Amino acid sequence: MRHVQHKTSPITLLLLLPTCPQITIFRHRFTASRHKHRHFVTLTLKNNSNNNNNRSQSKKPSFLLNPNDHPLIDPSNPIKMSSYLFIALLIILWYSSNIGVLLLNKLLLSNYGFKFPIFLTMCHMSACAILSYVSIVFLKVVPLQKIKSRSQLLRIACLSVVFCGSVVGGNISLRYLPVSFNQAVGATTPFFTALFAYLVTLKREAWITYGALVPVVTGVIIASGGEPSFHLYGFIMCISATAARAFKSVLQGILLSSEGEKLNSMNLLLYMSPIAIAVLLPAALVMEPDVIDVTLSLTLNHKFMWLLLLVNSTMAYAANLTNFLVTKNTSALTLQVLGNAKGAVAVVISILLFRNPVTFVGIAGYSMTVMGVVAYGEAKRRYQ
């Protein structure tokens, strides 16, 4: 072992001892023909991989631990504090955009008399197409992933059609149902996801995971019976939209499962949006032929009509962008908890804003559904 000579004062040694416990200090006498006998200190670093294999990591000093593993927020660390503030800001924006687009959809489709859910969905997809291109190509939010084959494009087109169906169905349901009941039905997405995963891929979960879905469905049944503003057609469209949303997630896992064809959610939205516009435009012209005339008439009566459409469409893209960023910067469990809380916040805000009547039975049914969703997520995390 090579020894390095250091002339170190006793005060320096006392300072080094408490902070560097893995440094061994000892005295050594060295004789040389050109030097006198002198005492000096040799500092030898021990090899952690050979000598400290049995030492627990918890005994390491704090400066040797990975700072990302530290469970507490250190106010004295500006870098760590800034990362927590960034994640908190992302969550606030995610909540605001998701709840905002939901409430604006309800406001436009019910209160403003804009009864064109297909055209409204097309506005959303147009904003997503334009803003996705700007974010990926110019702002470099995520790297651009190119489509590599015609079969991959066909898979994306299939996902886009299913996605259109889910969004249009959800917007139609908002014409007839209050936001609170819409969110209660939408909370049953895990039930349909498990159902389609079993039917399409024959993937089975643990029995306790399926058992957790019982209160999810039971809660919606109870909430339906206690909903004063229940509308059968709106309920059917809401269930259809929820099932289509679950089917889209299952299809995405199947069709884009190849490592060479996987796309992150932002690139997938970039390619899905133009296809959705191509599907929705003729559908709007055929099924909503007076949309242009009515929109122009509403613009004359409501001077903020175009502004609401613009803000609503921008929020639709912001909801997708912030969902991607929150998923990227947090864990799947955190996202699930935040998603459940987001639905509850949307229900409370919608009741305060639109003053729709609610009953104790409806609240109890929605609460049972949310608790079932939480139990399902926990069971799936433990037994997968």
N, C-alpha and C positions, 0 to 999 in steps of 0.2 A: 504494500500500500504506500502510495506516495504521500509524504508529509509536507505540509505547507506551513512555513514559519510566519507567525503573526505576532507583532509586538502589540499586545492588547493590555489596556489598563484594567485594574480590578473593577473600576466603576462600570466600564463597558461590559465586562463579564457578567456583573450582576444584572445589567439591563437585558442581556441576551438570554440569561437562564430561564426566566418565566415565559418568554415568548417563543423560544426555540427548544422545546424539550427533546427533539430528535438529534440534537447536536451533542456529542460527547466531548467533554473537555478534560484533558489530563496534562500532566506535566511530563516533560521528557528532557533528558540531559543529552546534549549533543557535543561531541568533541571533534574538532578539526584542527588541522595544522596551522591554518591561517587565522583562527579565531580562538578567543578565550572561552573557558567554560561559562555557559550562560543558561539560565532557565528561560524557557519559552513555552508558549501554549500552542498545541496542535489541535486544530479543529477538524474532526473527521465526520463526514456525513454518512450515516448508516444507510444501507441499501434496504428500502422499504419492502421490495418484492421478495428478498431473501430472509430478512431478519424479523419482519413485523407481520407475517402472514396471520398469526394468531391474535393479533391485536385488533380489537373492535374499532370500527370506523368512528363510533361515537366518542372514542377517546382522543380523536384528532382535535387539534385546536381549531377554532372557528374559521381561521383564515385558510385552512386546507380543505374545508368542505366546499362542495359545489354550491354556489350562491343560489341556484335555482331550486335546491332542495330545502332551503330555509323556509319554514312555514309561516314566519311572522313578517310583517311589513316593517322595514327599518326606516323610520323617518329621516335618519341621518344619511341614508343612501339616496341621492337624487336620481340615479339611474333607475333603481328599483321602484322608487315612488312614481317616476314618470311612466313606467310600464303599467303599474296598477291604475294610474289615472287614465292612460290610453285605453285599457280594457274597460274601465268604467264608462268612459265616453262612448265606446263602441256599443256597449249594452244599452245605454240611454238612446243612442241613435237607432239601434235595432228595435227597441220598444216603440219609439216615436214613429218610425216609418211603418212598421207593421200595424200598429193600432191606428195610425193616421190614415193609411190607405183603406182600412176596413171601415172607419167612420165616414170618410169621404165618399166611399162607394154607397154606403147607406144613405147619406145625405143627398147624393145626386140621383140615385135610383128611386128613392121614396119621397123625399121632401121637395126636390127641385122639379120633379116630373120628367126627369131624363130617363125614360123607360127603354133604354137600349143597351142591355148588358153585353151583347156581342160586340157592338161598336166600342163600348167602353173597354172591353178586353183588348180589342185591336189597338186602341190608344196606348194601353199599357205595354203591349208587345212592341209597338213602334218606339216608345221611349226606351225600352230595354235594348232593342237592336242598336239604336243610335248611341246611347250612353255606354253600352258594353263595348262597342267599337272604340269609342274615345278612351275609355278607361284602360283597355288592354293594349291598343296599338300606340296611343300617344302618351298616356299617363303611366303605362307599364305597371299597373296594379298587380297583374299576374302575367307570366310569360304566355305568348300566343302559341296555342297548340293547333296544328293543322290537321285537317281531315285526310286520312291516309288511303282510304279506299271507298269505292261506291257502296259496298255493303255497310260500312260505318255510317255513311250519309243516310242510307235507308233506315238504319236503326235510330238515328237521331230524329228523322222525320216521323217515325212511329211514336217516339217519346213526345215529340212536339204536339201531335194530334191528341194524345191522351192528356197532355198538360193543358191544352186549349179546352178540352172538355171539362176538366176539373175547375178551371178558372171561370169559364162561362157559367157552369152550374152553380158555383158559389155566388157569383154576381146575381144570377136569377133568383136564388133563394133569398138574397137580401132585399128584394122587392117585396117579399111577402112575410118574412120572418124578422123579428127583432134581433139585434146583434147578439144579445145574451143567449138566446136559444140557438142561434147559428153557431156560436162558439161551443155550446154544450154538445151539439151534434158533431162538430168538427173534432172534438176531443176523442171520438171513437176511431180515429185513424189507426192507432196500434192494433185494434181488433181486425180491421180489414187488411192491414199489412201482414199480420200473422196468418190470416185466412188465405190470402193470395200466395204467400210464400209456401204454404203447404200444398195448395192446389197446383201451382206451377212448377215448383222445384222439389216437392215432397219433403221439404225441410221440416222436421219436427222439433218442437221445443219441449222442455221439461213440463210435466203435468202441473206443477205449481205455477208455471208461467201462464199456461192456459187458464188456470183457475183464477188468476188475477184479472183476466178479461171479463169475468162474470159481472163484477160490480160496474165495469165500464158500460156494458150494454144495459144492465138493470137501471143504472142511473139515468140514461137517456130515455128509457121507457117511462120512468117516474117523472122526469122533467117534461116529457111530451104530454102526459096526462095533466100536469099542473100548469101548463102554459096557456095563459088567457088568449094570446094572439096566435094560437096554432093554426097553420094553414097547410092542408094536405099536399098541395102541389109544391109549395115552397119546401116542405119537409122532404118530399121525394127528391127534389133537385139538390137539396143540401146533402142528403145521404149519398146521392149519385156523385156529387163533387168530392165528398170525403173518400168514397171508394175509388174514384179515378185517381185521386192524389196518392193513395196507398199503392194502387196498381202501377202508377208511374215510377215510384221508388223501387218496387220489386223488379219491374222491367229494366230500369236503369242498371240495377245490379247484375242482371243477366246479360243484357245486350252489350254493355260496355265493361264486361268483366275481364277482357283480355288486357294484359299489361300494355300492349302497343296501342290499344284503342281507348284507354281510360282518359276521360276529360274531367278537369275540375269543374265545379258548378258554374263558374263565371264563363269559361269557354263554352260549356254546354249551352248556357243561356244565349251566348253570342250566336251560335248556329241554330238554336231552336227558334229564336224570335222571328227572323225573316220567314221561316217556314210557317210559323203560326200566323203571320200577317197574310201570307198567301192563302191560307185556309179560311181565315176569319173575314177577309174582305168580301169575297163572293157570298159568304153566308150572311153577312150584314146587309148586303144589297138585296138579297132575296127575302130574308126573313124580317128585315127592318127597312123597308123601302123609303119611308118618310123620315129617316134619321137626319138627313141634311137640312130639310125644311124645318123640322121641329127644333133642331139645334140652333139654327139661325134665329128662329122665333124666340127661343129661350134666352139667347144672347141679348136680344133687345129688351126683354123684360127683366133679366138679371144681369147686371153689368159685370159681375164677377164670374160669369159662367165659364168663359174661356180660361180664366185664371185658375178656377177650381179644377178644370180638366187637365191643365198643364201641371199643376202641383200634384194632383192625384196620380198622373202618369209617372212623374218623376219619383214620387214616393214608392211606386210599385217597383221601380228599379232599385231604389235605395234599400228596400226591404230585402231584395235578393243579395245585394252587395254586402250589407251589414251582417246578414245571416252567414255568408261565406267568411267574413272577417272574424266574427265571433266564434264560429266553429274552428277556425284556424288558430286562434289565440287562446282558446279555453279547451276544456275536455268535453267529451261527449256527455258525461254525467251532468256537468255544469250547464250545458246547452239544454238538456232535458228538463232540469229544474227550472231554468229561466223560461223555457217555453211554456211549462205548466203555469208559472206565475204570470206570464204575459197574457194568457187567456183569461185568468181571473181579473187582471187589471183592465182588460178590454171590456169585460162584462160590467164592471163597476162604473167605468167611464161612460159606457153607452147608456146605462140606466140613468145616470145623472144628466146626460146630455139630451137624450130623446124622451125621457120620462115614460118609457114603456112600462106597463104594469107587470109586476112580478108577484109570485105567491111563495109561500113557505115551502110548498111541495116542489115547486120548480127549483128553488135554491137548494133544497135537500138533494134532489136528483142530480143537479149539476155538481154539487160537492162530492157525491158518491162517485160520479164519473171521474172527476179529477183524482180522487184518492185511488181509484182503480188503475188509472194511468200511471200514477207514481209507483204503486205496488208492482205493476207489470214491468216497468223499467228497472226496478230494483231486482226483481226475480230474474229477468233476462240477463242482467249484469252478473248475477251470482252463478247462474246455472247454465250459461251458454258454453 
